[in-house]
Amino acid sequence: MTMSNTGGRRKPPTIHDVARVAGVSRGTVSRVLNGGHYVSPAAQEAVNAAIRKTGYVVNRHARSLITGRSDSIGFLLTEPQEKLFEDPNFNVLLRCCTQALAAHDIPLLLMLAGTEDERRRITRYITAGHVDGVLLVSSHSCDPVADELHEAGVPVVQCGKPMGLGSKVSYVAADDRGGARDMVRHLLSLGRRRIGVVSGPLDTPGGVDRLAGYKEVLGEAGVEIDERLIVSGDYSRASGEAGAERLLARAPDMDAVFVASDLMAQGALTALRRAGRRVPEDVSVGGFDDSVAATESTPALTTIRQPYDRISAEMVRVLLAQIGGDDPAAVILPTELVRRDST
């Protein structure tokens, strides 16, 4: 590592230092740093060893001027900022996506756009080339962000099935409908017949598909679908509490409830306790997600596990492939019924 002439402070190592230590040309080092094309395994190992020895760090700004890429990815949450801190699912997705990208030495930029002004500002920032692609989380049917980014040529992978965009946007999703079907079948197997539901927002794919799965299984079992047993929430704890209160007022004989997120199910448990209903003796409760909210609830929630680690890894894989020139892709991952004390 070279020394400064002014004082004893060390200058950061350069690509020339790496080439000298590795015994190769500067061009060989450059090719290794840009993917290792046309480099022998021996030369690549020598360069990697020299990078470790010298402590060389890639100058991303300089490389971006050459490649036209920012070497960063955006994680865009189109929800109010408080949702990031209230809903544990967003934190899990953010952490897992960060870890998946770290394996490629790519940083992740968190972007929050819960209002129209924020969405316009963030869209301008993204389309100006400050990130190479976007992992889009929690997009509603009335939200134009995915369409605008797609039209601007920005690679996008959405968490959950897009609504109204067909095959234009890549997505990775859990099998929401299949998970809901598993939960309602489980409740029916316990002898429950007056099964209510607190669905997610009906302008989101998860809200629509989980409600559809609920209705399908009841219909297949010959159980009449009673609209008094159907309400919707917004995935917040408060909306789950309010939803359960409405269900009890409309159908006091309700003996089970499928709540389309664990956080909403926590609220539902609060409403049931306040009404003097025992869980699971009087009312069985099933959630969705298998988040920390499920294990922290009293009683612990029977729920549907979404494989967030696999969802995150697939979102990153599909996005990097799309940045590399691949066509949009769709991935749907299976869910799993997790039985605990609430049913």
C-alpha positions as CSV (number, residue, x, y, z in Angstrom):
1,M,0.0,0.0,0.0
2,T,1.4,3.4,-1.0
3,M,2.3,6.2,1.5
4,S,1.4,9.8,1.3
5,N,4.2,12.4,1.1
6,T,2.3,14.7,3.5
7,G,2.2,13.1,6.9
8,G,2.2,9.3,7.4
9,R,-1.4,8.6,6.3
10,R,-1.8,5.7,3.9
11,K,-3.4,6.2,0.6
12,P,-6.1,3.7,-0.3
13,P,-4.8,0.9,-2.6
14,T,-5.4,1.3,-6.3
15,I,-6.0,-1.1,-9.2
16,H,-2.3,-0.7,-10.0
17,D,-1.4,-2.0,-6.5
18,V,-3.6,-5.0,-7.0
19,A,-2.0,-5.8,-10.5
20,R,1.5,-5.4,-9.0
21,V,0.8,-7.8,-6.1
22,A,-1.0,-10.3,-8.3
23,G,1.7,-10.2,-11.0
24,V,-0.8,-9.5,-13.8
25,S,-1.8,-6.5,-16.0
26,R,-4.1,-3.8,-15.0
27,G,-6.5,-5.0,-17.7
28,T,-6.7,-8.5,-16.2
29,V,-7.6,-6.9,-12.8
30,S,-10.3,-4.9,-14.5
31,R,-11.8,-7.9,-16.2
32,V,-11.9,-9.8,-12.9
33,L,-13.7,-6.8,-11.3
34,N,-16.2,-6.8,-14.1
35,G,-17.2,-10.4,-14.0
36,G,-14.1,-12.5,-14.7
37,H,-14.8,-12.9,-18.5
38,Y,-11.8,-14.1,-20.5
39,V,-9.6,-14.6,-17.4
40,S,-8.0,-17.8,-16.5
41,P,-8.8,-19.4,-13.1
42,A,-5.2,-19.0,-12.0
43,A,-5.2,-15.3,-12.8
44,Q,-8.6,-14.8,-11.2
45,E,-7.4,-16.4,-8.0
46,A,-4.2,-14.3,-8.0
47,V,-6.3,-11.1,-8.4
48,N,-8.7,-12.1,-5.7
49,A,-5.8,-12.9,-3.3
50,A,-4.2,-9.6,-4.1
51,I,-7.5,-7.8,-3.4
52,R,-7.7,-9.4,0.0
53,K,-4.0,-8.7,0.7
54,T,-4.1,-5.0,-0.3
55,G,-7.6,-4.3,1.0
56,Y,-8.6,-2.8,-2.3
57,V,-12.2,-1.6,-2.6
58,V,-13.9,-1.0,-5.9
59,N,-14.5,2.7,-6.7
60,R,-18.2,2.3,-7.6
61,H,-18.5,5.9,-8.9
62,A,-15.6,5.4,-11.4
63,R,-17.0,2.0,-12.5
64,S,-20.5,3.4,-13.0
65,L,-19.1,6.0,-15.3
66,I,-17.8,3.2,-17.5
67,T,-20.6,0.7,-17.2
68,G,-23.5,3.1,-17.1
69,R,-24.8,1.3,-14.0
70,S,-25.2,2.5,-10.4
71,D,-24.3,-0.9,-8.9
72,S,-27.2,-0.5,-6.4
73,I,-30.8,-1.7,-6.1
74,G,-33.8,0.1,-4.7
75,F,-36.2,-1.5,-2.1
76,L,-39.4,0.5,-2.7
77,L,-42.2,0.3,-0.1
78,T,-45.3,2.1,-1.4
79,E,-47.0,2.2,2.0
80,P,-47.1,4.9,4.8
81,Q,-43.8,5.1,6.7
82,E,-45.3,3.8,9.9
83,K,-46.1,0.5,8.2
84,L,-42.4,-0.3,7.9
85,F,-42.1,-0.3,11.7
86,E,-45.5,-1.8,12.6
87,D,-45.7,-4.7,10.1
88,P,-42.9,-7.3,10.8
89,N,-43.2,-8.7,7.3
90,F,-41.6,-5.6,5.7
91,N,-38.6,-5.8,8.0
92,V,-38.1,-9.5,7.2
93,L,-38.2,-8.8,3.5
94,L,-35.8,-5.9,3.8
95,R,-33.3,-7.9,5.8
96,C,-33.5,-11.0,3.6
97,C,-33.1,-8.9,0.4
98,T,-30.2,-7.1,1.8
99,Q,-28.5,-10.3,2.7
100,A,-29.2,-11.8,-0.8
101,L,-27.7,-8.8,-2.5
102,A,-24.7,-8.7,-0.2
103,A,-23.6,-12.0,-1.7
104,H,-23.2,-10.1,-5.0
105,D,-21.6,-7.1,-3.2
106,I,-24.5,-4.9,-4.2
107,P,-26.0,-2.3,-1.7
108,L,-29.7,-1.9,-1.2
109,L,-31.3,1.5,-0.9
110,L,-34.5,1.7,1.1
111,M,-37.2,4.0,-0.4
112,L,-40.5,4.9,1.2
113,A,-43.3,6.3,-1.0
114,G,-46.6,6.3,0.9
115,T,-48.0,9.5,-0.5
116,E,-48.5,10.8,-4.1
117,D,-45.8,13.4,-3.7
118,E,-43.4,10.8,-2.4
119,R,-44.2,8.5,-5.2
120,R,-43.5,11.2,-7.8
121,R,-40.2,12.2,-6.1
122,I,-39.0,8.6,-5.8
123,T,-40.0,7.8,-9.4
124,R,-38.0,10.7,-10.7
125,Y,-35.0,9.6,-8.6
126,I,-35.2,6.0,-9.9
127,T,-35.8,6.8,-13.6
128,A,-32.8,9.2,-13.4
129,G,-30.6,6.1,-13.1
130,H,-29.6,6.2,-9.4
131,V,-30.4,2.5,-9.1
132,D,-30.2,-0.4,-11.6
133,G,-33.5,-2.0,-10.6
134,V,-36.3,-2.0,-8.0
135,L,-37.7,-4.5,-5.6
136,L,-41.2,-3.3,-5.2
137,V,-43.2,-4.2,-2.1
138,S,-46.9,-3.7,-1.3
139,S,-48.3,-2.3,-4.6
140,H,-52.0,-1.5,-4.7
141,S,-54.2,-1.7,-7.8
142,C,-54.5,2.1,-7.9
143,D,-50.7,2.6,-7.5
144,P,-49.1,3.6,-10.8
145,V,-45.5,3.1,-9.7
146,A,-44.9,-0.3,-11.2
147,D,-46.4,0.7,-14.5
148,E,-44.5,4.0,-14.6
149,L,-41.2,2.2,-13.9
150,H,-41.9,-0.4,-16.4
151,E,-42.7,2.2,-19.1
152,A,-39.4,4.0,-18.2
153,G,-37.5,0.8,-18.9
154,V,-36.5,0.2,-15.2
155,P,-36.2,-3.5,-14.3
156,V,-38.7,-4.2,-11.6
157,V,-39.6,-7.3,-9.5
158,Q,-42.8,-7.0,-7.4
159,C,-43.4,-8.9,-4.2
160,G,-46.9,-10.4,-4.9
161,K,-48.8,-10.8,-8.1
162,P,-49.3,-7.5,-10.0
163,M,-52.9,-6.4,-10.4
164,G,-53.7,-5.3,-14.0
165,L,-50.2,-5.4,-15.4
166,G,-50.4,-8.9,-16.9
167,S,-47.0,-10.4,-17.7
168,K,-45.2,-7.0,-18.1
169,V,-43.7,-7.0,-14.6
170,S,-41.8,-9.7,-12.9
171,Y,-43.0,-10.9,-9.6
172,V,-42.4,-13.4,-6.8
173,A,-45.3,-14.4,-4.6
174,A,-46.4,-16.9,-2.1
175,D,-49.4,-19.1,-3.0
176,D,-51.9,-16.8,-1.2
177,R,-55.0,-18.7,-2.5
178,G,-53.5,-22.1,-1.7
179,G,-52.5,-21.0,1.8
180,A,-56.0,-19.6,2.5
181,R,-57.5,-22.9,1.3
182,D,-55.2,-24.9,3.7
183,M,-56.3,-22.7,6.6
184,V,-60.0,-22.9,6.0
185,R,-59.8,-26.7,5.4
186,H,-58.0,-26.9,8.8
187,L,-60.8,-25.0,10.5
188,L,-63.4,-27.1,8.9
189,S,-61.6,-30.3,10.1
190,L,-62.0,-29.0,13.6
191,G,-65.8,-29.1,13.2
192,R,-66.2,-25.3,12.7
193,R,-68.9,-24.2,10.4
194,R,-69.5,-20.5,11.1
195,I,-66.2,-19.4,9.9
196,G,-65.6,-15.6,9.5
197,V,-62.8,-13.9,7.6
198,V,-61.0,-10.6,7.9
199,S,-59.5,-10.3,4.5
200,G,-56.6,-8.0,3.4
201,P,-57.2,-4.9,1.3
202,L,-59.2,-5.9,-1.8
203,D,-57.0,-3.7,-4.0
204,T,-54.0,-5.9,-3.3
205,P,-53.4,-9.4,-4.8
206,G,-53.0,-11.0,-1.4
207,G,-56.3,-9.6,-0.2
208,V,-58.1,-10.8,-3.3
209,D,-56.5,-14.3,-3.5
210,R,-56.8,-15.1,0.3
211,L,-60.5,-14.2,0.2
212,A,-61.0,-16.3,-2.9
213,G,-59.4,-19.3,-1.3
214,Y,-61.7,-18.9,1.7
215,K,-64.8,-18.9,-0.4
216,E,-63.7,-21.8,-2.6
217,V,-63.2,-24.2,0.3
218,L,-66.4,-23.3,1.9
219,G,-68.2,-23.8,-1.4
220,E,-66.5,-27.2,-1.9
221,A,-67.5,-28.3,1.6
222,G,-71.2,-27.3,1.0
223,V,-71.1,-24.5,3.6
224,E,-73.2,-21.5,2.6
225,I,-71.1,-18.4,2.2
226,D,-72.6,-15.8,4.5
227,E,-71.7,-12.2,3.6
228,R,-72.2,-11.2,7.2
229,L,-69.1,-13.3,8.0
230,I,-66.8,-11.4,5.6
231,V,-65.1,-8.1,6.4
232,S,-61.8,-6.6,5.1
233,G,-58.9,-4.9,6.9
234,D,-55.6,-3.2,5.9
235,Y,-53.2,-5.6,7.5
236,S,-52.8,-3.5,10.6
237,R,-53.5,-4.6,14.2
238,A,-56.2,-2.0,14.6
239,S,-58.1,-3.2,11.5
240,G,-58.0,-6.8,12.7
241,E,-59.5,-5.7,16.0
242,A,-62.2,-3.6,14.3
243,G,-62.9,-6.4,11.8
244,A,-63.5,-9.0,14.6
245,E,-65.8,-6.6,16.4
246,R,-67.9,-6.2,13.3
247,L,-68.0,-10.0,12.7
248,L,-69.2,-10.6,16.3
249,A,-71.9,-7.9,16.0
250,R,-73.1,-9.4,12.7
251,A,-72.8,-13.1,13.5
252,P,-72.6,-13.8,17.3
253,D,-72.6,-17.5,16.5
254,M,-69.2,-17.3,14.7
255,D,-67.1,-20.2,15.9
256,A,-63.9,-19.6,13.9
257,V,-62.2,-16.7,12.0
258,F,-59.5,-16.7,9.3
259,V,-57.6,-13.5,9.6
260,A,-55.5,-12.7,6.5
261,S,-52.4,-11.5,8.4
262,D,-50.9,-12.4,11.8
263,L,-50.8,-8.7,12.8
264,M,-54.5,-8.4,12.1
265,A,-55.1,-11.7,14.0
266,Q,-53.4,-10.1,17.1
267,G,-56.1,-7.4,16.9
268,A,-58.8,-10.0,16.5
269,L,-57.6,-11.8,19.6
270,T,-58.0,-8.6,21.5
271,A,-61.6,-8.1,20.3
272,L,-62.5,-11.7,21.1
273,R,-61.1,-11.5,24.7
274,R,-63.0,-8.2,25.3
275,A,-66.2,-9.9,24.1
276,G,-65.6,-12.8,26.5
277,R,-64.9,-15.4,23.8
278,R,-62.3,-18.0,24.6
279,V,-59.7,-19.0,22.0
280,P,-59.8,-21.7,20.8
281,E,-62.6,-23.1,22.9
282,D,-65.3,-20.7,21.7
283,V,-63.6,-19.3,18.5
284,S,-60.7,-20.8,16.6
285,V,-58.4,-18.2,15.1
286,G,-56.1,-18.7,12.1
287,G,-53.6,-16.1,10.8
288,F,-51.4,-15.8,7.7
289,D,-47.6,-15.1,7.4
290,D,-46.0,-16.9,10.4
291,S,-44.4,-13.6,11.4
292,V,-43.1,-12.8,14.9
293,A,-46.6,-11.6,15.7
294,A,-47.8,-15.2,15.5
295,T,-45.4,-16.5,18.1
296,E,-45.8,-13.5,20.4
297,S,-49.6,-13.8,20.5
298,T,-51.6,-15.3,23.4
299,P,-52.4,-18.0,22.5
300,A,-49.8,-18.6,19.9
301,L,-51.3,-18.4,16.4
302,T,-52.0,-21.2,14.0
303,T,-51.0,-19.6,10.8
304,I,-49.8,-20.0,7.2
305,R,-46.1,-19.7,6.8
306,Q,-44.8,-17.5,3.9
307,P,-41.2,-18.5,3.0
308,Y,-39.8,-15.0,3.2
309,D,-36.2,-16.1,2.9
310,R,-37.0,-17.8,-0.4
311,I,-39.2,-15.0,-1.6
312,S,-36.4,-12.5,-1.0
313,A,-33.8,-14.7,-2.7
314,E,-36.0,-15.2,-5.7
315,M,-36.8,-11.5,-6.0
316,V,-33.1,-10.7,-6.1
317,R,-32.3,-13.5,-8.5
318,V,-35.0,-12.5,-10.9
319,L,-34.1,-8.8,-10.8
320,L,-30.4,-9.4,-11.4
321,A,-31.3,-11.7,-14.3
322,Q,-33.6,-9.0,-15.7
323,I,-30.9,-6.4,-15.4
324,G,-28.7,-8.8,-17.3
325,G,-31.2,-8.9,-20.2
326,D,-33.6,-11.7,-19.3
327,D,-37.3,-11.4,-19.9
328,P,-39.8,-10.8,-17.1
329,A,-40.5,-13.9,-15.0
330,A,-43.1,-15.1,-12.5
331,V,-42.4,-17.3,-9.4
332,I,-45.0,-18.6,-7.0
333,L,-43.8,-20.4,-3.9
334,P,-45.7,-22.8,-1.7
335,T,-47.0,-21.9,1.8
336,E,-47.2,-24.2,4.8
337,L,-49.9,-24.6,7.6
338,V,-48.3,-24.2,11.0
339,R,-50.5,-25.5,13.9
340,R,-50.3,-23.8,17.2
341,D,-52.6,-23.1,20.2
342,S,-55.2,-20.8,18.6
343,T,-57.1,-23.6,16.8
